[in-house]
Amino acid sequence: MVLLPSFTRRCRLGFTLLVCGASLALTVAGSAVSGQKAKIETLLLGASALEGQSAPKEEAALGTLREFIKEETGLPNEIKRQKDWQELAGKMAKGELHIGVFEGFEYAWAQEKYKQLKPLAIAVNVYRYPVVYVVVKKDNAAKDFGGLKGQSLSIPAAGEAHLRLYVEHESKTAGKPMKEFFSKITSPDNFEDAFDDVVDGMVQVAVADRAALDAYKRRKPGRFNQLRPVVHSPPFPPPVVAYYEKVLDDTTLERFRKGLLESGKKEKGQTVLTLFRLTGFETPPDDFAKVLADTRKTYPPSKK
């Protein structure tokens, strides 16, 4: 399997730290699962790990963001990487972690098992729900995903995990695992390079989300007009900032939620949001539960 490079992990972990930093001037007082209130000296956040190992640039980014959090909140914080979403959800249920950051589809899986796992806010990049587009050059004969068999694929290094989840699912539905379905898989630095490679004939297929496709249309309309989407995914749930009932008190949670929702109102908050390819945080909408249920049905977790 072709792995997403470290930039994606860096964005994800930076997003986790941003979540902590957005709780402005937070004085944390929480409660253990047992119900005994205790002041929390250090806010513990968890994030499930993506494939691949951390890089020096990732560690530098984490250090910078920890300083930002300390400056904005005065609150010590610690990020605890978990090996996967199961471990993250399990530790939250035990009160060992105060806040968890999940990929949207991971949260859908975790919530089915842990009913007391609740969304505090969702992280948005232009569109509330990400949609994956599979794009080719206009002269490509493929009419559906099956028609892409044997062609070369580009998944940007700055992409998101739901891109790979969608392509893996569609490849298996068409008869082969992704690495066998496509003749070659590359990971350019960004979405723009991926689209350019298709236009220039270096690869035949690119995968990106709707926000990236819109950005390419604005930046390079002539080149965009040489492309066409073959298929697109249903809406995916966006990344979720989650908590477990009774681990933090209601007052703390509400202040935390407010901090997230208002993080873009400060100049520094806007800068950090932009750095990590987010446009803001939102309260989960009324149809959020349906999107989670649809995601679980279409993209169930793999059995290990």
N, C-alpha and C positions, 0 to 999 in steps of 0.2 A: 504494500500500500504506500502511495506517495503521501508524505507527511506535510502538514502545513508548517511553514517556517516559523521562527520564533517571534516575528513581529505580531502575529495574531495572538500569541500567548501574552505578549507584552501589553497589547491593547486590552485584553481581557482582564489581566491582573491590575492594570492601571485603572480600569473601570471599577474594579472592586475597591481600590483605594479611594477613588473619587466618591464612591458611595459613602465611605466613612467621612471624608472631608466635607461632604455636603451637609452633614448634621451640625450646623453652625452653633458654636458655643454650647455644645451639648454637655449637660451634667448627667452622667449615666447612673441610674439607680435601677437595678434589675432584681429579678427573683429567680431562684433556681426552680427546676421542675418540681421539686418537693414542696414549693410554695413559700419557702423561707426567704424573705427579702434580704438582699445583701448589696452593698455598694460595689459597683464594678469599677475597679481601678484602671483596667485596660480593656478597651472594646475589642473583642475577638471576632474577626470576620473570616469566613471560609469561602474558598472558591474551588470548584472541582477542576482537576488538571486536564488540559488537552494533551494530545500526543506530542512527543518531542521533549527536548530538555531545555532548561532555561539558558539564556545567553548573557554575556556581560552587559550588553545594552539593556536587557530586561532588568537586571539588578540595578543598574544606574537609574533607570526610570522609576523603579520602586523607591529608591532612596530619595529621589527628588520629590516624589508624591507624598512620601511620609513626612518630609519637611513641610510640604504645603498643608497637610492635614494638621500638623502640630501648630503651625502658624495661624490657621483659621479657627481651630477649635480649642487648642490648649490641651487636647485629649490624647494620651498615649494610645497607640493602636498597633495591632499585630495581625498580619495576614497569615493564615494557616492553609497551605495548599493541601487538598485532599486528593487521594488517588483517583477518585471518580465521584459521580453524583450520589451514589449509594452511601459512600462513607460520609460525605458532606451532610446529607439528610439525616443519617443515623446519629451523628454527633450533635446536630442541632436538636434532635429529639431528646437527647440526654442532657441538654443544657451546657454542653462543652463548647459550643460556638453560639454567639449572640445573633449574628446576621449571616446569611448565606447569599451568594450570588451564583445563579444558575443560568446556563443557556436556556432559552425558552422551552425547547423540547425536553431538556433534562428535568426542568421543573414539572412539566406535564407528567413525566414518568414518576418522579418522586412523590408528587401530591397524591397519586393513586394509592400509594402504600402508606404515606404519612398524612392522614386526613387533617391533622392540626398544623400542617405546614401552610402558611398563608402568604399571599403576595403583599408586600408593602408598597412597591411601586414597580413600574416597568420602564425600561430604558429604550428610548426612541431615537432612531436615525431617520429623520424626515417623515417616514411613514410609520404608523403605529405597528403594523404587522408586516414583517419582511416577506417578500415574494421573490423566489428564485427564477431567473430567466436563463434559458439555454439559447445562446445566440450563435448564428453562423453568417457567412457572407451570402448575399442575395442570390448568387448563382449556385449555391450549394443545393443539391437535389433532394436532401432530406426533408421529408414531410412530417415526421414524428420522431420520437426519441429512438425508436428501433432503427430508423434510417441512418443514425449516427455511428452505428457499429463499425469498428475498424478505423475510425477517424481519430485525429489527434485532439486532445483536450487541454485547455488551460484553466486552472483554478488559481486565482491570484493569491499571493502570500498574505495580502491584507484582507483576505476574505473571512468569512464566518463559518462556523461549524455546520450550520444548517445547509450551506451550499453542498458540502460533501455528503451530508445525510440524504439530501434529495437525490443527488446524482447516483449515490450507491444504491438507493432504493429503485430508481428507474432502471439502472443497469441490470440489477438482479431480476426485475420484472421482465426485462427484455431477454433474459436467459443467461447472463454471465456476470461475475463480479466486475466492479468498475475497472480494476487493473487489467482484466482480460477483455473487457468490452471495447476499450479504447486502445489504439495502437501505441499511443504515447501520452503521458500526462506531464505537463510542465506547470511551474509556479512562478510567474513573473512577479515583480515587486508590487504591482498595484493593478487595479481594474483597468485603468487607461491603457497600460501596456498590454494587457490581455486582449482588449478590443483591437488595439493597433495591430497586434500579431495576427489576428484573424483577417483584418482588412489587407494586410501586407502579404497574406498567404503563408505565413510561417507556421500557423496552426489552423485547424479547421473549425474548432468549437471553443467557445468561451462561456464561462458561467459567472454570473454576477447577480446581485440583488437589484431591485427596482430603483433604489436611490442612486446606485452607481451608474446604471444605464441612463437615468435622467441627467446626471452630471456630465456624462460623455456627450449626450445630445447637445447640451448647452455649450460645452467647450469646443467640440469638434463636429458641428452639424453636418458638414460634407462627408466626413468619414462615417458618422452615424448612419447616414442615408444609404451606405453600402452594406449595412447589416440588416438582419431580420431575426426575430425570435422564432424558434422552432416550437418550443413548449415552455410553459411556466408552471410553477408549483402552486398549490393552495396557500393561503396565508399561514405563516409560521408564527408562533408566539415569540415576542421579543425577549431579550434577557430580563430576568426577574430578580429583584431584590426581595428576599424572603425572610420571614421570621417564623419561629415556632411558638405557638400559644403558651403563655405563662412563663416564658423565659425572660422577657422584658416587660416592665409594667406599661400600662396604657399611655400614661403621660409621656414616657420616654419615646415610645413608638410614634405617638402623634407628632412630637417635636422632630423626630428623625424624618418622618414622612414629609413634614412641612419643609424641612431643610432640603430634601431631595427635590421637591417640586419647585422650589424657588432658587435652585442652584444656578440657573442661568441669568439671574437678575444682577449678579455682580460681574464686573469685567473679568476678574481672575477666574470666576466660575465658568464664564463663557469660553475663555481661552482653553481651560482644561477639557471642557466638553468637546470642543473642536479637535483638540489633540487626539482624543480617543474616539473620534468619529461618532459622536452623539449630538443630538440637537436638544435633548432635554429628558426629563422624567415625567411620567404621567401616572395618574391613578388608574388601575385596571378598569377597562370599560365593561359595560353590561354583557357584551358577547364574549368576554375573555374565557369564561368557563367552557363555552362551546368550542372555541378554537383549541383549547387544551384537550378536550375530549376527542375532537377530530384528529388532532396530531397523534394522540396515543393510539387511535384506531389505525391510522394509515402508516405510522412510523413507530411500531412498538420497539422497546429496547431489545438489543441483542441478548441472547442467552449465552452466558459465559460458562 
